[in-house]
Amino acid sequence: MTTSSPSLWYSITALGSVGVMIPLALAVALWLALGYSRRYALGWLGLLAGAVGLVFLSKIAFIGWGMGVRGWDFTGISGHAMVATAVLPAAFFVAFLPARGAWRAAGVSVGLVAGVVVGVSRIVVGAHSASEVIAGCALGALVAVGFARIAWRAEAGRLSPAPVAASLAAVAITLHGVPVPSHQWITQIALELSGHERPYVRARWKAGHHDAPMRRTEVVVPHAADA
């Protein structure tokens, strides 16, 4: 599977980047506020923010302090898998809100499948382990289903499906492939919080090396006479 069409898998994994999914999530919230209720928009953003916070904390814990589950090769929840599995079902759901319940359910189902495919791509390209992707997909699915339950009884507002779907697709297509160095940002934050000079990395951690990265206060600065 990895040798048949690697460029396809990289294209799929790029769809799940925060540079695509977060603007798409904000577009979903905007349509909810304009056509339905601000309560739905705030509920959606609150659920997503909580899940993003969990992903952030899990990554910070490993990068800064080496906290993970070695037996499962788990170093943090996959952010791509989580946001894709949360945002894509919500986007389909909002596009189909004016339709009957069966269409709404179908939209959520299609979005969940698409999110899982993004998660699988993270394994294929070697970015995450299976346990990290499963955790991300499970958390994202909880967000998506929770949001659908909150907004399921929303009455059709002033919106028709076509412009909503077109605008959401335009966001995803326009921003696809735009790089966002989220991992570098998280690493910098983890190092600032932990006080370490170097982050924990998967290879040494999996090999069982327990030596912590050097703290900044432990760095030896040579004297001028020793230079």
C-alpha positions in Angstrom: 0.0 0.0 0.0 2.8 2.4 0.8 4.6 1.7 -2.6 1.6 1.9 -4.9 0.8 5.6 -4.7 2.9 7.4 -2.0 2.0 10.9 -3.3 -1.7 10.1 -2.8 -1.1 9.3 0.8 0.9 12.4 1.4 -1.9 14.4 -0.3 -4.5 12.8 2.0 -2.4 13.4 5.1 -2.0 17.1 4.1 -5.8 17.4 4.2 -5.8 16.7 7.9 -3.3 19.5 8.8 -4.3 22.2 11.2 -3.8 24.7 8.4 -6.8 23.2 6.6 -8.9 21.7 9.4 -8.9 24.7 11.8 -10.1 27.2 9.2 -12.7 24.7 8.0 -13.9 24.3 11.6 -14.2 28.1 11.9 -16.2 28.2 8.7 -18.5 25.6 10.1 -19.0 27.7 13.2 -19.7 30.8 11.1 -22.4 29.0 9.1 -23.9 27.8 12.3 -24.0 31.3 13.8 -25.4 32.9 10.6 -28.0 30.3 9.7 -29.0 28.6 12.9 -27.9 29.6 16.4 -24.8 30.9 18.1 -25.3 28.3 20.7 -24.6 25.6 18.2 -21.5 27.5 17.0 -20.2 27.9 20.5 -21.0 24.3 21.4 -19.1 23.1 18.3 -16.0 25.3 19.0 -16.0 24.3 22.7 -16.0 20.6 21.9 -13.3 21.0 19.4 -11.2 23.2 21.6 -11.4 20.6 24.4 -10.1 17.9 22.1 -7.4 20.1 20.7 -6.3 20.8 24.3 -6.0 17.1 25.0 -3.9 16.5 21.9 -1.7 19.5 22.8 -1.2 18.2 26.4 -0.4 14.7 25.3 2.3 15.9 22.9 3.7 18.4 25.4 4.0 15.6 28.0 6.1 13.4 25.7 8.2 16.0 24.0 9.0 17.8 27.2 9.1 15.0 29.8 9.1 11.7 27.8 5.7 10.6 29.1 4.1 8.0 26.9 3.2 4.3 26.7 6.2 2.4 25.3 4.4 -0.9 25.0 1.9 0.7 22.6 4.4 3.0 20.9 2.3 5.9 22.1 3.9 9.3 22.3 0.8 11.5 21.9 -2.6 11.7 20.3 -2.5 12.2 16.5 -3.6 15.7 15.8 -4.3 15.1 12.1 -6.5 12.1 12.9 -8.3 13.9 15.6 -9.1 17.1 13.8 -10.0 15.3 10.5 -12.3 12.9 12.3 -14.0 15.8 14.2 -14.1 18.5 11.5 -15.0 16.6 8.4 -18.2 15.0 9.9 -19.2 18.4 11.2 -18.7 20.0 7.8 -20.9 17.4 6.1 -23.5 17.6 8.9 -23.8 21.4 8.5 -24.0 21.1 4.7 -26.9 18.6 5.1 -28.7 20.4 8.0 -31.6 21.6 5.8 -32.2 18.0 4.7 -33.8 15.1 6.5 -32.2 13.3 9.3 -31.1 10.4 7.1 -29.0 12.8 5.0 -27.5 14.3 8.2 -26.6 10.9 9.5 -25.1 10.0 6.1 -23.0 13.1 6.1 -21.6 12.4 9.5 -20.8 8.8 8.4 -19.0 9.9 5.3 -17.1 12.5 7.3 -16.0 9.9 9.8 -14.8 7.5 7.1 -12.9 10.4 5.5 -11.3 11.2 8.9 -10.3 7.6 9.4 -8.6 7.6 6.0 -6.6 10.6 7.0 -5.6 8.8 10.2 -4.5 5.7 8.2 -2.4 8.0 6.0 -0.5 9.1 9.1 0.5 5.5 9.7 1.4 5.0 6.0 3.7 8.0 5.8 5.4 7.0 9.1 4.2 10.0 11.1 2.3 8.1 13.8 1.9 4.7 15.3 -1.4 2.8 15.1 -2.2 3.5 18.8 -1.7 7.3 18.3 -4.0 7.3 15.3 -6.7 5.1 17.0 -6.7 7.6 19.9 -7.0 10.5 17.6 -9.8 9.0 15.5 -11.7 8.0 18.7 -11.4 11.4 20.2 -12.4 13.1 17.0 -15.4 10.8 16.5 -16.5 11.7 20.1 -16.4 15.4 19.2 -18.3 14.9 15.9 -21.0 12.7 17.4 -21.3 15.0 20.4 -21.8 18.0 18.1 -24.3 16.1 16.0 -26.3 15.3 19.1 -26.3 18.9 20.2 -27.4 20.3 16.8 -29.6 17.4 15.5 -32.9 19.1 16.3 -31.8 22.4 14.6 -34.5 23.7 12.3 -33.6 24.6 8.8 -32.5 28.2 8.8 -31.9 30.7 6.0 -29.2 28.6 4.4 -29.4 26.2 1.5 -27.0 23.3 1.2 -25.3 24.4 -2.0 -23.5 27.6 -0.8 -22.5 26.0 2.5 -21.0 23.0 0.8 -19.3 25.1 -1.9 -17.7 27.4 0.6 -16.5 24.6 2.9 -15.0 22.8 -0.1 -13.4 26.0 -1.2 -11.7 26.4 2.2 -10.4 22.9 2.1 -9.1 23.1 -1.5 -7.6 26.5 -1.2 -5.6 25.7 2.0 -4.7 22.2 1.1 -0.9 21.8 1.1 -0.2 25.1 2.9 2.5 24.3 5.4 1.9 25.1 9.1 4.8 24.3 11.5 2.6 23.2 14.3 5.0 20.5 15.5 7.8 23.0 15.8 5.6 25.3 17.8 4.6 22.5 20.2 8.2 21.5 20.5 9.3 25.0 21.4 6.5 25.3 24.0 7.4 21.9 25.5 11.1 22.9 25.8 10.2 26.2 27.4 8.0 24.5 30.0 10.3 21.6 30.7 13.5 23.6 30.7 15.2 21.0 28.5 17.6 21.8 25.7 16.5 18.9 23.5 13.1 17.2 23.1 12.4 13.6 23.8 12.4 11.7 20.5 10.6 8.4 19.6 13.7 6.4 18.5 15.7 6.8 21.8 12.6 6.5 23.9 11.5 3.2 22.2 15.0 1.9 22.6 14.6 2.3 26.4 17.1 5.1 26.9 15.9 6.8 30.1 18.4 9.6 30.2 16.6 12.9 30.1 17.7 15.7 27.7 20.1 18.2 29.3 18.5 21.0 31.1 19.4 24.6 30.1 20.9 25.3 33.5 23.2 22.3 33.1 24.8 23.5 29.9 28.5 24.1 30.5 29.7 27.4 28.9 33.5 27.2 28.3 35.7 29.9 29.8 37.6 32.2 27.4 40.9 30.6 28.5 39.6 27.1 27.5 38.6 28.2 24.0 
